[in-house]
Amino acid sequence: MKILKTGCGNTQESFIEDRLTDGVNVIFSNDNNKGKTIIIQGMMYALGNEPIFPGGFDYRSYYFYTSIEHNGNVFEFLRKNSTIAVKQGDNVTVFNDTSELKYFVAKNIFSLPYIIKDGLQKLVDLSLFYQLFFVGQDRRDPSNIVNSGYYNKQDFANMLYALSGCLTLTDSIEKLKALRAELKTCKSNVEVLSKRLTLYREHPEIANAVSKTADRENMEKERQEYHALNDAISAMQKRRARLINRKIKLENLISELNSLNTQLKSGEIRCRDCGSNNITYVSGDLSFELTNDLVRKNIMHSISDSITLYTTEITELQQRIN
């Protein structure tokens, strides 16, 4: 992936850096480090990274733009808050969040690895993947990942294993050590349990009391396991319901756009409230004028891609639930 240019701005101010060349590029600020930091972090933010801007910078009021080249194809990213638009040639695709964006990136730009997270196979988020290309400065500790919360260092290691073609390690080194310690404990308990078994055989009344206690403990353990499983299934069902609702709304929107004809032989379509003949499609923090036929076709193509994406994710969730 090659960065062609990047920038950010709003109605009051803007800046774009298009002087990037092959090889090493050095970006500096005249007065302080904040300017170049905003440009670099804005570049990654437009590509789907989590916001890690300097304190005091109101990034929510800015648009961020990055153009990249990969395998001879040029992709342009425009982002404001959670809404991201990606342009390739004449096609524009709009995403409501970075979760949707990562599936597009994995399918159309470069492959993203799968790791085991919380017992499930998961396509890594862009924020974790981009850690491969980020090195902190100002004596920051590079051993920890940025925005460590959902992901941790073991997830990063598993991603490296996946990228190298190895199977993702579902158990960390610490987990392996814990299992070895548990095995050692079990072996040491064999002798104790053997003595207890002899005692139970000689005194059946004791065995009966112990059996009832063990049964209650096993029942409580199973109850907790079923409760945890039910919570996981419930979370996936809620996610599936949200995706289905989004998919239905987009399908209805496609029908409305197909039925909308702005090229009438007699008269024209105008807004009932303001009288304008400009028709705008709004998605999150981005808007597109549908009066332009090319833009309208691109938006409909983008919506169709989103419907396909939702359908795929719904199917994956259904398989996990089953």
C-alpha positions as CSV (number, residue, x, y, z in Angstrom):
1,M,0.0,0.0,0.0
2,K,1.4,3.4,-1.0
3,I,0.1,6.7,0.4
4,L,-0.4,9.2,-2.4
5,K,-1.8,12.2,-0.4
6,T,-3.6,13.0,2.7
7,G,-5.3,16.0,4.3
8,C,-8.0,17.3,6.6
9,G,-10.2,20.3,6.9
10,N,-13.6,21.9,7.3
11,T,-15.3,25.2,6.2
12,Q,-12.9,27.3,8.2
13,E,-9.5,25.7,7.4
14,S,-7.9,22.9,5.5
15,F,-4.6,21.4,4.5
16,I,-3.6,18.6,2.1
17,E,-0.2,17.0,1.8
18,D,0.5,15.8,-1.7
19,R,4.3,16.1,-1.8
20,L,4.8,12.5,-0.8
21,T,7.3,10.6,-2.9
22,D,8.7,7.1,-3.2
23,G,11.1,6.2,-0.4
24,V,11.3,7.9,3.0
25,N,9.3,11.1,3.6
26,V,10.0,13.4,6.5
27,I,7.2,15.7,7.6
28,F,8.0,18.5,10.0
29,S,6.2,21.5,11.6
30,N,7.6,25.0,11.9
31,D,6.3,25.7,15.4
32,N,5.5,22.5,17.2
33,N,4.8,18.8,16.7
34,K,1.1,19.0,16.7
35,G,0.7,19.8,12.9
36,K,2.6,16.8,11.6
37,T,1.0,14.6,14.2
38,I,-2.5,15.6,13.1
39,I,-1.5,14.9,9.5
40,I,-0.1,11.4,10.2
41,Q,-2.9,10.4,12.6
42,G,-5.5,11.9,10.2
43,M,-4.1,9.8,7.4
44,M,-4.6,6.6,9.5
45,Y,-7.9,7.8,10.8
46,A,-9.3,8.2,7.3
47,L,-8.2,4.6,6.5
48,G,-10.3,3.3,9.4
49,N,-8.0,3.6,12.5
50,E,-9.3,4.7,15.9
51,P,-8.8,8.4,16.7
52,I,-5.5,9.0,18.6
53,F,-5.2,12.7,18.0
54,P,-3.4,15.2,20.3
55,G,-5.4,16.4,23.2
56,G,-7.4,19.6,22.5
57,F,-7.8,18.9,18.8
58,D,-11.5,18.7,17.9
59,Y,-11.3,16.0,15.3
60,R,-15.0,15.5,15.2
61,S,-15.5,18.8,13.3
62,Y,-13.1,17.9,10.5
63,Y,-13.2,15.8,7.4
64,F,-10.2,13.5,6.8
65,Y,-9.0,12.4,3.4
66,T,-6.4,9.8,2.3
67,S,-5.6,8.5,-1.2
68,I,-3.7,5.2,-1.5
69,E,-2.4,3.0,-4.3
70,H,-2.4,-0.8,-4.0
71,N,-1.6,-3.2,-6.8
72,G,-2.1,-0.5,-9.4
73,N,-5.5,0.5,-8.1
74,V,-6.2,3.9,-6.5
75,F,-8.6,4.2,-3.6
76,E,-9.7,7.5,-2.0
77,F,-11.0,7.6,1.6
78,L,-13.1,10.4,3.0
79,R,-14.1,10.2,6.7
80,K,-16.0,12.3,9.2
81,N,-16.6,10.7,12.6
82,S,-17.9,7.2,12.0
83,T,-19.0,7.7,8.4
84,I,-16.5,6.7,5.7
85,A,-16.8,7.0,1.9
86,V,-14.4,5.0,-0.4
87,K,-14.0,6.0,-4.1
88,Q,-12.4,3.7,-6.7
89,G,-12.7,5.0,-10.2
90,D,-16.3,6.0,-10.7
91,N,-17.6,3.9,-7.8
92,V,-18.3,5.3,-4.4
93,T,-19.2,3.1,-1.4
94,V,-20.4,4.6,1.9
95,F,-19.9,2.9,5.3
96,N,-21.6,3.7,8.6
97,D,-18.7,2.5,10.8
98,T,-15.2,0.9,10.6
99,S,-16.7,-2.6,11.1
100,E,-18.4,-2.4,7.7
101,L,-15.2,-0.8,6.2
102,K,-13.0,-3.7,7.2
103,Y,-15.0,-6.2,5.2
104,F,-14.7,-4.0,2.2
105,V,-11.0,-3.6,2.6
106,A,-10.5,-7.4,3.1
107,K,-12.5,-8.1,-0.1
108,N,-11.3,-5.3,-2.4
109,I,-8.0,-4.0,-1.2
110,F,-5.8,-6.3,0.9
111,S,-6.5,-9.4,3.0
112,L,-7.0,-9.2,6.7
113,P,-6.2,-12.1,9.0
114,Y,-8.6,-14.0,11.2
115,I,-7.8,-14.6,14.9
116,I,-9.5,-16.4,17.7
117,K,-11.1,-13.8,20.1
118,D,-13.3,-14.6,23.0
119,G,-13.6,-18.2,21.7
120,L,-14.8,-17.1,18.3
121,Q,-13.1,-16.7,14.9
122,K,-13.0,-13.0,14.1
123,L,-11.7,-10.9,11.2
124,V,-9.3,-8.4,12.9
125,D,-10.3,-4.8,13.1
126,L,-8.4,-2.2,11.1
127,S,-7.2,-0.5,14.3
128,L,-5.3,-3.7,15.3
129,F,-4.0,-4.3,11.8
130,Y,-2.6,-0.8,11.4
131,Q,-0.5,-1.4,14.5
132,L,1.9,-3.1,12.1
133,F,2.7,0.2,10.6
134,F,2.8,2.5,13.6
135,V,5.8,3.2,15.9
136,G,5.3,5.6,18.8
137,Q,7.6,8.5,19.5
138,D,8.6,10.7,22.4
139,R,9.9,7.8,24.4
140,R,6.6,6.0,24.3
141,D,6.6,2.3,25.1
142,P,6.2,0.4,21.8
143,S,5.5,-2.9,23.5
144,N,1.8,-2.0,24.1
145,I,-0.7,-1.5,21.4
146,V,-2.4,1.8,20.9
147,N,-6.0,2.0,22.2
148,S,-5.6,-1.1,24.2
149,G,-9.0,-2.0,25.4
150,Y,-10.8,-4.6,23.3
151,Y,-7.5,-6.0,21.9
152,N,-4.4,-6.9,23.8
153,K,-0.8,-7.9,23.0
154,Q,-1.7,-11.6,22.7
155,D,-4.3,-10.6,19.9
156,F,-1.5,-8.8,18.2
157,A,0.8,-11.9,18.4
158,N,-2.0,-14.1,17.1
159,M,-2.4,-11.7,14.2
160,L,1.3,-12.1,13.4
161,Y,0.9,-15.9,13.5
162,A,-2.1,-15.7,11.1
163,L,-0.2,-13.4,8.7
164,S,2.8,-15.8,8.6
165,G,0.5,-18.7,7.7
166,C,0.6,-20.4,11.1
167,L,-2.6,-21.4,12.9
168,T,-3.8,-18.8,15.3
169,L,-2.8,-19.7,18.8
170,T,-6.1,-20.0,20.7
171,D,-4.2,-20.3,24.0
172,S,-1.6,-17.8,25.0
173,I,1.7,-18.8,26.6
174,E,0.4,-17.8,30.0
175,K,-2.6,-20.1,29.4
176,L,-0.3,-23.0,28.5
177,K,1.7,-22.4,31.7
178,A,-1.6,-22.4,33.7
179,L,-2.6,-25.7,32.1
180,R,0.7,-27.3,32.9
181,A,0.4,-26.1,36.6
182,E,-3.1,-27.6,36.7
183,L,-1.9,-30.9,35.3
184,K,0.8,-31.0,38.0
185,T,-1.8,-30.3,40.7
186,C,-4.1,-33.1,39.3
187,K,-1.3,-35.6,39.4
188,S,-0.5,-34.7,43.0
189,N,-4.2,-35.2,43.9
190,V,-4.4,-38.7,42.5
191,E,-3.0,-40.3,45.6
192,V,-5.4,-38.2,47.8
193,L,-8.4,-39.2,45.7
194,S,-7.4,-42.8,45.8
195,K,-7.4,-42.8,49.6
196,R,-10.8,-41.1,49.6
197,L,-12.2,-43.7,47.2
198,T,-11.1,-46.5,49.6
199,L,-12.8,-44.6,52.4
200,Y,-16.0,-44.3,50.5
201,R,-16.0,-48.0,49.7
202,E,-15.6,-48.8,53.3
203,H,-18.3,-46.3,54.5
204,P,-21.2,-46.1,51.9
205,E,-23.1,-43.5,54.0
206,I,-20.2,-41.0,53.6
207,A,-20.1,-41.6,49.8
208,N,-23.8,-41.0,49.6
209,A,-23.5,-37.6,51.3
210,V,-20.5,-36.6,49.2
211,S,-22.3,-37.6,46.0
212,K,-25.3,-35.3,46.8
213,T,-22.9,-32.3,47.4
214,A,-21.0,-33.0,44.2
215,D,-24.3,-33.2,42.3
216,R,-25.3,-29.8,43.5
217,E,-21.9,-28.3,42.6
218,N,-22.0,-29.8,39.1
219,M,-25.5,-28.4,38.6
220,E,-24.4,-24.9,39.7
221,K,-21.4,-25.1,37.3
222,E,-23.6,-26.2,34.4
223,R,-26.1,-23.4,35.2
224,Q,-23.3,-20.8,35.1
225,E,-22.0,-22.2,31.8
226,Y,-25.5,-22.2,30.3
227,H,-25.9,-18.6,31.5
228,A,-22.7,-17.5,29.8
229,L,-23.6,-19.3,26.6
230,N,-27.1,-17.7,26.7
231,D,-25.5,-14.2,27.1
232,A,-23.2,-14.8,24.1
233,I,-26.1,-16.0,21.9
234,S,-28.3,-13.1,23.0
235,A,-25.6,-10.6,22.0
236,M,-25.3,-12.2,18.6
237,Q,-29.1,-12.2,18.2
238,K,-29.2,-8.5,19.0
239,R,-26.4,-7.8,16.5
240,R,-28.2,-9.9,13.9
241,A,-31.5,-8.0,14.5
242,R,-29.7,-4.6,14.1
243,L,-28.2,-5.8,10.8
244,I,-31.5,-7.1,9.5
245,N,-33.1,-3.7,10.3
246,R,-30.3,-1.9,8.5
247,K,-30.6,-4.2,5.5
248,I,-34.4,-3.7,5.3
249,K,-34.0,0.1,5.5
250,L,-31.4,0.0,2.7
251,E,-33.6,-2.2,0.5
252,N,-36.5,0.2,1.0
253,L,-34.2,3.1,0.1
254,I,-33.2,1.3,-3.1
255,S,-36.8,1.0,-4.0
256,E,-37.5,4.7,-3.3
257,L,-34.5,5.8,-5.4
258,N,-35.5,3.5,-8.3
259,S,-39.0,5.0,-8.2
260,L,-37.6,8.5,-8.1
261,N,-37.4,10.0,-11.6
262,T,-35.8,13.4,-11.8
263,Q,-35.9,13.6,-15.6
264,L,-39.6,14.3,-16.1
265,K,-40.8,15.2,-19.6
266,S,-43.1,17.8,-18.1
267,G,-42.2,19.8,-15.0
268,E,-39.7,18.8,-12.4
269,I,-39.3,17.5,-8.8
270,R,-38.9,20.2,-6.1
271,C,-38.7,20.1,-2.4
272,R,-42.2,20.8,-1.0
273,D,-40.7,22.8,2.0
274,C,-38.0,25.0,0.4
275,G,-38.7,24.7,-3.3
276,S,-35.2,23.5,-4.2
277,N,-34.8,20.9,-7.0
278,N,-31.6,19.6,-5.4
279,I,-32.1,16.1,-3.9
280,T,-29.5,15.0,-1.4
281,Y,-28.7,11.6,0.1
282,V,-27.4,11.8,3.6
283,S,-25.4,9.0,5.3
284,G,-24.1,9.8,8.7
285,D,-21.9,12.9,8.4
286,L,-21.6,12.8,4.6
287,S,-24.1,13.9,2.0
288,F,-24.4,13.4,-1.8
289,E,-26.4,15.3,-4.4
290,L,-28.7,12.9,-6.2
291,T,-29.5,15.3,-9.0
292,N,-26.3,14.2,-10.7
293,D,-27.0,10.9,-12.5
294,L,-23.5,9.6,-12.0
295,V,-23.5,10.3,-8.3
296,R,-26.9,8.8,-8.0
297,K,-25.8,5.6,-9.7
298,N,-22.7,5.4,-7.4
299,I,-24.8,5.8,-4.3
300,M,-27.2,3.1,-5.4
301,H,-24.2,0.8,-6.1
302,S,-22.8,1.7,-2.6
303,I,-26.2,0.8,-1.0
304,S,-26.3,-2.5,-2.9
305,D,-22.8,-3.3,-1.7
306,S,-23.8,-2.5,1.9
307,I,-26.9,-4.8,1.5
308,T,-24.5,-7.6,0.4
309,L,-22.2,-6.9,3.3
310,Y,-25.1,-7.1,5.8
311,T,-26.4,-10.3,4.2
312,T,-22.9,-12.0,4.6
313,E,-22.5,-10.9,8.2
314,I,-26.1,-12.0,9.1
315,T,-25.4,-15.4,7.6
316,E,-22.1,-15.7,9.7
317,L,-24.0,-14.7,12.8
318,Q,-26.7,-17.2,12.1
319,Q,-24.2,-20.0,11.7
320,R,-22.6,-19.1,15.0
321,I,-26.0,-19.0,16.8
322,N,-26.9,-22.4,15.4
